[in-house]
Amino acid sequence: MGRTCRRTDCVAKPLSGLFERLGSLVGSCPLYFLVIPLILSAALGGGFTFLKDREDNDFERQFTPRKGPSKATRAFVREHFPYNDSMFSEDRLYDKGSFASLIAVSTRSSNILANPAVEDIVRLNNRVLNITVLNGSMGFSELCAKARGECVSNVLLEVIVSSEADQSSITFPVQTHGSGSVFLGSVLGGVIAEANGSVTSAQAVKLLYYLENTADASKEWLRAFKRLLSEETDGKHIDVSYYTSKSRQEEIDSHTTDGFPLFLITYACAITLSVISCLRLDNVRNKVWVAVFGVLSTGLAVLSSFGLLLYIGVPFVITVANSPFLILGIGLNNMFVMVSDWQHTNVKDPVPERMAHSYKEAVMSITITALTDVFKFSIGVVSDFPSVQSFSLYASVSIVFCYIYTITLFGAFLALNGRREASNRHWLTCKKIPSDHIDHYSAVYNICCVGGDYDKNTGAEKKQPASKFFKDYYGPFLIKPYVKGVVIFLYVVYLAAGIYGCFHVEQGIELYDLASDNSHVIRFNRKERQYFSDYGPSVMVIVNEEFPYWDKTKRHQLQGCIEEFKKLPFVDEDVSTSWLDSYLSYGRETHLNLDDKDVFLQNLPRFFDSFPFLQQDVNLTGDAVRASRFFIQTVDIADASTEIHMFTGLKTTAGRCRAASLSVYNQKFIFYDQYDVVISSTIKNVFVITAGLLVVSLLLIPDPLCALWLTCSIGSVTAGVTGFMALWDVTLDSISMIAFTLCIGFTVDFSAHVSQAFASSERTSPDDKAVDALSSLGYPILQGAVSTILGVSVLATSEFHTFRTFFKIFFLVMFIGMLHGLIFIPVFLSQFTCGSGKSKDEGKDESLQISKL
């Protein structure tokens, strides 16, 4: 029999008694428990009238860490390097600014620097410059960002037009133009150049139109630009995509509630699948309406929870639209638990007694999963990401309502359906019908109008064929020694594949991932990645403190730190901007001793008169330079993974400088901050949820070894989900972290049911306990997993990356969780746990009856 196990059911026993009394009360007075939740749902559903007011999809606020370091750096830049509206500089922006942009790509891979492509670009540029708003009173020339009193123009066009006769005179990435030089790396793409930098051909051109931030008319101009480019079909030789500073936010705002239609489709699928799984040939025992009402009660739980939170002002973020799919899966599992336990009660007992028995066994199982689910989402409420906080809050409250409605609203309907069964009434007509076949009636009558049969030996409803399969065939097959060996081998293979995938997880979110696939945002950003990834963002290197730039020794140390940045593989050492180097060259030309403090400070204003843009890079207060900044140019930033490499490399290099306190900044770094938070938050959530589950398991599962195995399964399923998530091209970002966090709890839902059934089984042999657990739970677990996967499969067809990501993770969790619940956990429990030392009679008196799902 093996070693005996110490049981830990001190909490489970009194809870079981409490649920038993509740079940009896619901069975006695079902109308109260039916009507009150319906009234509550109707009242709370009114909160949806505030939906538009509660929508909050500000990309930066919701999808970046609340206390990201780059936000602090931006505040420093804003304070010490304020904008000079008369000297606009794109590199010196600390936020994205107000702009419109277009990318023109040559068709048929021809050279975009030659006619007729150039003519199309010039024609389109002229049409953009002629856009007017406010009844023609304001155009680009009135709204444009200005430098030295003139609109900031697309210098690239001037270069192309002036070099039209000889395009080889264009050099890349830096072109001499007028009295200075311009950087073409960010606006000329697909370039083929000779060794000396002379351009042979190019495939793409990017044009930018910056506007004043403060003008309300600028917003109207951007809308007019969008209308013009959306209707642009005249270009025969160029393919045009466009984007504005408002595009991404407008795209997210316009699709916040697009998940609701998908939820309705999923809801219909869930009802269909539930009805099919609850169909019975017996016209009395048929559970069709129970299945329908079980899904409806889940929908009402979502309605009530969302309405309540909308009433009290909780922000509604686009990611929240995914939570109804999650709640639907929980509701389906709860329904199968209740229905299965009802079927195991004696059909001749009064309804309150049957309900008491069902609640005693079923609600304990539901309570374990509800507690773990609410616990894991409660952790998300304190996340660094506001979008995760909103999602977790909506999900937590929805799970609470789902739990309450399951044991009240659905339980009440189950009791009413029980009264119908007790009086042997037809499932459709509710008329009394005979329970035995009548010989002198037709076969059709006996099929359609006879019902109420049950197992005369047990007094319960007859087992379904699928349940018999798990008891008589699957369970005994799984516990055979050679089968256990094969299962353990397959588990090692699974775990190895998962761990391998864990080492290949990629981080990063493309900033357009929240847009729909057919959006102009997607089209523009893909073109930008394709043609303009050779050169990344220009990065500020900021000296955060007062520094003696006139001290030659310290100055050389600081310059050495700047040179360290240029040695990085993702930085172009030949493209940079340094006010200090320019000032030192100016000093040599004018024979100034800039090693002297007074000379250094007194000549700065004269230097800035000659180089007014550089004045924006120095915060000169009195006789001290409080802060200054330099610029470096990044290269080969082709995707999110290289962004992470670049971001971490720059911060590490800044931290190594001992000459001064340095920081790095570009307005895109606000979004890169998530890379430091996502992995650490995910790992923290795994450990906290694991600890919480261990406590809950020890309190509510009678066998501590089973509770320990259940807790270990978190690591197993988490490794599998993470690894196969990487192999399925799902990156780890703030969006997938939401799905991943919620899935950590779901990873053990099926295993929890099996573990509790194993621990509470009256059998003495571990093998027999495993077969007993599978005979009760095998088919319901299969039902729950398959119905949930099929139900959420509609997400796979969505146009949105967010919904497709949730589907992939839902699928992995349900499938891998099902494998653990039906294969791995039963084998491990039967092989590596102890047996029961009680006799069968003792077990009947002392064991906790668990849910027979």
N, C-alpha and C positions, 0 to 999 in steps of 0.2 A: 504493500500500500504506500510505502514511502513515508517520509517524515510528516508529522502533523504540523499544521499552521496555526498560528495565533490569530484570532479573528479580532477585527477592529470595527465593530458595528455599533458603538455606543451612541453615535449620532444618528445613524441610519434607522435604528429600530424606532425611536420616538417619532422621527419624521414619517416613517412608514405608517405608524398609527394615526398620525395627524392627517395624512393624505387619505387614509381609509375612511375616516370620519367625514372628510370633505366630499369624497366620492358618494357616500351615502346621502349627504345633504343635497348634492346636485341631482342625484337620482330621485330624491323625494320631491324636490321643488325645482324642476328644470326651467320652468317659464321665467322665474326671476333671473336665473343665470343666463338666460337667452336674451331677454328684453333689455336688461340694464346695459350690457356691452353694446347692443345695437344703438341704443339712445346715446351712449357715450361716443360711439363712433360718428354718429351724425353730428353731434355737437363739435367734436374735435376736428372733423373734416372741414369745418368752416375756416380753419386756419389756412387752407390752400388759397383763400382769397388774398392772402398777403405774399403769395409766392413771388410775384414780380418785385415786390419791395425788398424781399429777403435775398434775392439773387446777388451773389458776390463772387465774381470770377476774375477779380483783378489778378493778372498773372503773377506779378511780383509778390503781392501780398499773400496769396494763397499757396503758391507752389515754390516758395523759397523759404529757407529757415528764418524764423522770426528774428533771431539774434545773430544773423550771419555776419562774419567778420567784414565782408566787403561792404555791408551797409554802414558799418562804423567808419570804414575808410572813405566811403562816399561822403558821409557827413563831414569828415575832416577836409576833403577836397572842396566841398561846397563852401565851407567856412573860410578856408585859406586861399582858395583860388576861384573867386566868384567870376561869373561870366562877364565878359566885356562885349556888350551887344553890338558895338561898332567894329569889333575885330573878331568876327566869327571864325572858329576853327573846329573842324569836325573831330580831330584827335583830342581836343581839350574838353569835350563834352563829358560831364559826369553822369548824365542820363541819356536816353536815346534821342531826345529832341523831337522836333516835329518835322517830318520829311515825307517825301514820296520818292519812289525809286522804280526804275524799270531795267530789265535785262533784255537786250536784243541779241539773239543768236542767229548766225548765218544759216540759211537753209542749205541742204545738200552738202554740208561741211565745207562750204566755200569760204573764201577769205572775207571777213567782215570789214576789213580796212580798204576794200576796193569797191568801186561802183559795180552794180547799182545798189549794193547794200548800204553804202554810206549815204546815198541820196535818200533812201527810206528812213534812215536814222535821223538825218537832218530835218526831213519833213515832219517826222513824229515829234522831234524836240520842239520845233516851231509851234506845232499844235498845242503842246503842253504849255509853252510859255505864253500862249494867247488865251489860256483859260481865264475867264473872269467870273466873279461871283457878286452877289448883292446888286443885281440888275446891271451888271457890267461896270460897276463903279470901282471895283478893286480887282487887280490881276496879280500875276506873279511878281512884277516889279515893285508893287506896293507891299506885298506880304513877305518877300524873300528875306532870308538871313543875309546880313551885309557885313562886308569887310572893307574898311577905308571908304565907306560911303557908297559902295557898289554891290550889286547882288553877287553872291557867291555862285559862280557859274561852273559848268562842266568843262574844265580846262581840256579834258581829253578830246572833246569835239573840236576845239580850236587846234589842237595838235594834229588830229586826223585830217582836218580840212587843209591846214597849211602844208601838210606833208603828202597830200593826195597824189602829187606827181611822182614822188619818190618816197614810198612808205618805209624804205630801209633807213631813212633818216630818223625814224622813231627808235629810241633805245629803251630797253626794258630791264629792270623795273623803274629806273629813274630817268626822266627826260628833261633836258634843258629846254626851258621855255621862257622867253623874254629875258629878264635880268636874273632869273632864279631857276630853280629846278622843281619839278613836280613828281610825285610818286604815283606811278601807274599800276602798281601791283594789285591794288584792290578794285580797279575799274576796267582792266583789260584782261580778258581770260582766254584760255586755250591758246596761249602764245607759243609760237615757234620762232626762236631767235638764234642768231649766230653766236659764235664764241665771244665776240666783242659786245654783245647785247643788242645788235641791230635786229629789229623785228622783221621776220620774213612773212609771217601771216598770223592772224588771230581769229578766233571763232566767236567771241562774245564781248559785248560792251555793256557796262553798267553806268547808268546815268542817275544822278542824285539831285533832288530839288529840296533844299532846306528852307524852312519857313520860320518866321518869328513865333516863339512859343506862346506869347501873350495875346496874340490877335485871335478873337473869336472867329473872324472871317477865315482864318487858316483852316479851321475844321471844315468849313464849307468848300474851300478850295480842294482839300484832300478828297472830299466826296465827289467833287466834279472831276478830279483826276481819275478816280476809280471808275466813274461812269465812262469817261472817255476811253480808257484803256480796255475796259470790258467790252466795248463796242469796236475796238480796233481790229479791222479785218483787211485793211488795204495793203499791208506789207506783204509783197510777194517774195521778197528776198530775205526777210528776217522773221524770226519767231519771237514774239514779245511776251514776257511775263512781267507782272507788276506787283507792287507792295507799298503800303504806307505805314507810318508809325502807329496807326490805329487799327491796322488790318487784323493782327493777331487777337487783340482784345475784342474787336467786333465779331470775329469768327467764333470765339468762345461764348460770348454773350448770346449770340443768335442760336446756339445749339445746346443751351443748358438743359432744357427739358426734352431733348430728342430721345432720351432713354425711355420715356414713358410709353411711347408706342411699342417699343421693343418689349417692355414689361407686359403690356397687354397681350402681345403675341405669345410671350412665354407663359403668361397666366393661362391662356386658352390651351396651350400645349400641356401644361401641368394638369389642368382639369381633365383633359382627354386621357392622359397617361394614368392619372389616378383612378379615373372611372374604369379604365380597362383592367388595371391591376386589382380593383375591388369588385369586379363583376363575379357573380356567382350564378350557377345554373339553377340554384334553389331560389324560388320566387319570394320566399320570406327572408332568407338569410342574405339576399343581395344587398351589397353596401354601396350602391351607386350614389344615392343622395348623401350618404355620409362622406364619400370621397369629394363630391362637389362642395359640400359645406365646409369640409376641412380646408380646401384651397381658398374658399371665400373668407373664412375666418382669418387666414394669413393675410389676405388682401386688406381686410378691415384693420388688422394690427398695423400694417404699413400706413393706412389712411389715418388712423388715430395718432400714431407716434409722430408722423411728419406734421400733421395738423397742430399737435401740441407744441412742437418745437418752432413751427412757423409763427404760432401765436406769441410765443415769448421772445421772438426775435433772433433765433439762431440762424446764422448765414447759411444759405443754400448754395453749395458749390457744385460744379458739374460732376465731380466724382461721387457725390451723394446719390446721383441717379443710378449708380450701380448697386446700391444696398438693397433695393427691393428683390433683386435676383437672389441675393444671399438669404434674405428672410424667407423667401419662398422655399429654398432648400431646407431650412430649419423647420418650417411649418409642415412640409411634406413628411419629414422624418418623425415629427411629433404625432402626426396623424396616423402613420403606420404603427407607431408604438401603441397608441390608444386602441386602434381597431384590432390589432393582434391580441392584445391582452383581453379585450372584450370577448373575442372568439374563444379564449381558453376558459371562460367562466361557464358555469352550469346553466344551460338554457332554461331550466325549470325554476331557478332561483328568482325571487322578486328583483325588479330592476334596481332598487336602491342597494340590495346586497351584491348584485353583479357589478354595479358601479363602484361600490366600496372595494371589492376585490380587484377590479381593473385599476383603480387609482393607487391602491396599495402597491401594486407591482409596477405600473407604468410610469407614474408621475415621478418616482424616485430616479428612474433613468433619464427622464426629461429634465429633471432638476439638475442633475450632474452636468449635462451638456449646456443647459442654460447658464449655470453659474460660471462655467469655464468660458463660455462665449462672452458673457457680459464682462467678466474679469479681463479678458484679453483686449476688448475694445475700450475698456476704461483706461488702459495704459495708453492707448492712442490719443485720448483726450488731452494728455499732457505732452503731446509731441511738439517738436520744434516747427512742424509744418501746419499752418492753419487749415489747409485743405484736409489733412489727416485728422485734425481735431474735429472738424465738422462732420466728416464721414464717420468717425468713431462714435461721436455723440448720437447721430441719427441712427446708426446701427445698434448701439447699446440700448437706446430707448425702444427701438423697434423689437429687439429680442425680448425685452421685458414685457411689452404688450403682447407679443406672440405667445409667450409663456402663459400670461394671464388669460388670454383668450382661448388658449388650448384647454386649460383646466376649468374654464367657465363656459364660454360660448360654445365651443365645439363639444365639450363634455355634456352640456345641456342637450344639444341636438342628438348626441349619441344615446342619451337616456330616452329622449322622445322616440328615436328609432327603435330602441329596446322595447318600449311599450308596444310599438307596432308589431314587433316580432313576437312579443309575449302573447298578443291576441291573435297571432297567426294571420296577419293581414298581408295582402299583396304589396310588393315594393312600389308598384306604379299606381294602382287604383285604390290602395288602402282598404280594399274590401276583404272580408274574411274568406279564406279559402281552405279546402281540406288539406290535411297533412299527408295523406296516403293516396296512392293512385287508385282510381275508380275504374274497375274493369269494363263496365258497360259504357264508359265515355271514350271519346276518340283519343288517339295518341297526341294530337295537337293540344287538346284540352289538358291532358295530364302533363304536358311539357310547359304550357303557359299558365295554367291556373291551379297548380298543385305545388305545395312547398312546406317547409318547416321541419325538414329532416335534421337529424343530429346523430352524434356517435352515442349509441346506447350504452357503451361500456364506460365512457368517461363523463357523459352528460354534457359535454361541450360540443361546439360545432365541429363538423368533419374537417379534418386537415386537408389543406390544398395539396395537389400533386407535387408542387415545387417543394413544399415543406417536407413531404415524405422523401423526396429525392435527397435532401440534405441529411435527413435522419438515417435513412436506410442504405444510401450509397456513398454520397460524398464524404460525410463524416467518418465512417469506418475506413474508407479508402485513404483519407488524409492521415490517419494515425498509424498506418502501416510503417514499420521501421525503414524500409527502403524508400518509401515516399517522403518520409521526414528528411532522410539524407538528401534527396533531390531538392526538396524545398529549401533546406539550409544552404545548399550549393547555389541555387538560384538567388537566394537572398544575398549571398556574398557577391555574386555578379552584379545584382541590382545596386548594392551599396557601393561597390567599386565604381560603377558607371556614374552614380550620383556624386560621389566625391570627386571623380575626374571632372565632371561638369562644374562643380563648385569652384575649382581652380581656374575655370574659364568664363566665369561670370563677368560680364561687362557692365560698367556703370555708364550713366549718362542719359539725358533726355534731350531729344531734339526739340528746339523751342517751338516747332510747329506741330508737335505730336498731338496737341489737343484740337487741331483743325480737322475737318473732314477731308477725305482723300481727294475729292474733286474741287477742293478750294484753291483759289488763286494763291493763297499763302503757301500751300504745299508745293505748288508748281514753281513759285519763285524761289523758295528755299532749296529745292532740289537742283535747280539751275545754278544757284549760288554755290552749292556744295560741289557741283560738277565742274564748274569753270573757274571759280575764284577761291579754291582752297589752297593754292600755292602760297598765298599770303594771308595770315590770320589777322587778328586785331592788333592795333597799335596799343602798347601797354605803357602806362605811367609808372615810373619808378620814383617814389615820393620819399623825400627826406622829411621825416615827421617832427624834427626838433630843430632848435636853433643850432646853427653850425658855423664855425669860423672858416669860411671859404678862403680867406686870405692867408690862413696858416698853411704854408707850403706842404709840410709833412702830413698834416691831417687831410689836406686837399688831395694829395697823391693817394692816400689810403682810400678816400671816398671814390676817386676815379678808378682805383683798382677794383672796388666793389662793382662799379658799373661795367667794367670790362669783363667781370665774371659772368654777368648776364649775357653779354655778347658771345661768350664761349659755349653757351647752351646750344644743343643741336637744333632746337626749334626757334632760334633767334637769328635774324640776319645781321651779321656783324658790320655790314656795310651801310645799313639804313638805320639811322638814329637821329635824335634831336637832343642837343645838350646846350642849354643856355650858358653853362659854365665854360665849355670848350670854346663856344663862340666868343664869349667875353675875354677869355685868355688870348685868343687870336686877335681880337680887337685891341687888347692891351699891348701885344707885341707890335702890331702895326702902328700904334700911336705912341709907342715907347713909354708905357705906363708901368710902374712898379706895383703890380697887383698883389704883391706879398705884404704890402702895407695896408692896414685896415682902413685908414682914412682915405687913402687913394682909391682903394677898392670900392668903398661905399659912395664916395663923392662922384665917381665917374659912371656909376650904374645908370642914373637918369639919362645921361648923354648917350650911352650905349643903347638904351631902350628906345630913344628917339629914332635911332637908325634901324632898330630891329623890334618894332612894336609888338609883334606876336610873342616874342620871348618874354616880354614884360609880364605876361599872364602866368609865367612859370616860376615867378619869384614872389614871395610874400615878404616885402621889405617894410619893417615897422621900426621907425626911429633909426637907431644905429645898429640894428641887428636883422639878419635874415632868419625869420621865424620858420620858414618852410620853403622848399623848392621842389621841382620835379623835372625829370628827364623822360625821354620817350625811346622805347625800343620797338622793333618791328618783328612780330612772330611770323613763322613760315610753316608750311606743310601741316596745317590744322584741318584735316580732312573729315574728321568725324568726332563723336562725343568722347571716344577713348583717348584720342590725341589731345582733346581739350583738357581732359583730366591730367594727362601727363604734363602738359604745358603748365597748367594751373599750379599743380603741386611742385613742379620744378622751379617755377618763379618764386613761390613762397619760401621754399627751402633755401634758395640762393639769397633771398632778402634776409632770412633769419641768420645766415652765416656771416653777414657783414658786421664787423666789430667797430668800424669807423663811425657809424651813425645808425640810428634806428630807421630802417627802411620798410616800406610797404609797397605793394604793387596793386594797380587798379586799372580796370576797364569796365565800362558799364555792363558788359556781359558777365563779369565776375559775380554779380549779384545772383545770377542763376547757377553759376558754378559752385557756389558755397554748399549746395546740396550734396556734392560729392563727398565732403568731409562728414556729413551727418548721416547719410542714408545707411551705410554699412554699420556704423557704430549703433545707430538706433535699432536697426534690425536685429543685431546680435543681442543688444540689451533686452529687446522685447522677447526674444527666444528664451533667454535665461529667466526673466521674470515670470513669463507665462508657464515655463516648465516648473518653476518653484511653486507657483500658485496651483497648478494642476496636481502636483504631488500632495499638497496639503488637502485639497478637495478630495482626491482619490483616497487618501489614508482615512479621511473622516467618513466617507460614504461607501467605499468598497470594503467588504468584510475581510478580505485577505491582503495583508501588507505587501506580500510578494507580487500579487497581481497588480496592485497599485504601482509598485516600482517598475514592473515591466511596461505598464501603460505609460508611465512617465518617460521611460527610455524610448518608447515608440515615437515621441515628439522629435528626438534627434534623428531617428531613422527616416521618418517621413519628410522632415525638413530638409535633410540632405538630399533625398530623392527629388523633392519638388524644386529645390534650388538648382541641382545639377541638371535635371532635364529642362528646367526653365532656360538655362543657358544654352543647352543644345537645341532649343526651339527658338532661339534668337530673341528672347525676352531680356531686355536690359534691366538692371536694377536702378530704379529712379524713384522719385517721390510718388509716382502713380503706381508702379508695380509694388512699391513698399506697402501701400495701403492694402492691396490685394494679398500680398504675401503675409502681412501681419494678421489679417483676418483668417487666413488659411492655416496659420500655426495652430489655432484652436480646433479648426475642422479636421486637422490631420488625425486627431485621436477620437473623433466622435464615434466612428464605427468600432475602433479598438476598445473604446470605453465600454460600449455595450457588451462586447464579447468578454472582456475581462471581468465585468461585474457578473455576467451570467456564469462564467466559469467559477468565480469565487463563491457564488451563492448556490451552485448546484448541489443537490442532495447526494450525488454519486460520490464514491470514495476514490476511485482510480482516476488519475489525471487524464488518461485517455478517454475514459467514459465521460468525465466532466467536459472535455473538449467537444465530444460528439453531442452531448446534451445541449451545450451552448449553441453549436451550429444548427442543430435541429430546430431550435427556437428562433434563431436570429439570422441564419444564412439567407433565406429568401427575402425577408424584410430589408436586410442590408443591400442585397442586390437590387431590390425594388427602389430603395431610396437613392442609391448611386446612379442607376440607369435613368430614373425619372428626372433627377436633378441635372445630369449631363445633357440629356435630350432637351430638357426645358431651357437651359441657358445656351444651347447650341445656336440659338438665333443671334446671340452676340457675335458669333464668328462671321456673320454676314454684314455686320455694321460697317459704316464708312469711317468710323472713328477708331483711332489707335487705342484710346482708353478702353473702350468696350471690348475690343479684340484681345487686349492684354488681360482683362479680367476673365474672359472666357478661357484663355490658355491656362491661367493659373487655377481657375475653378476646375477645369477638366483634369489637370494634373493632380490636384488635391483629392478630388473625388475618386479618381481611378486608383491612385497610389494608396489612398486611405482604404478603399475597398479591398485591394490586394492584402493589406495588412490585416484588416478585419476578418477576411475569409480564408486566408492562407497562412501568413507568417505568424501572427499572434496566436492562433490556436495551436500551431505546431510548437512554438516556443513555450507556451504555457503548459502544454502536455509533457514536454521534454525536460523543462528546467524548473518546474515548481513542484511543491510537495502535495501529497494527497491529503484527504480528510481522515482524521482518526475517529470520526463519529460513526455510529451505526445509522442505518437509514431512518429508524424511528427518532433518534436523537436529532438527526439533521432536520426532520420535519418540524420539530419543536423549536429549534434554535436558529435555523438559517433564514436569511432574509430572502423572500421571494422577489426575484427581479423581473423586469419586463421581458415578456416573450414577444418581442417586437411584432 
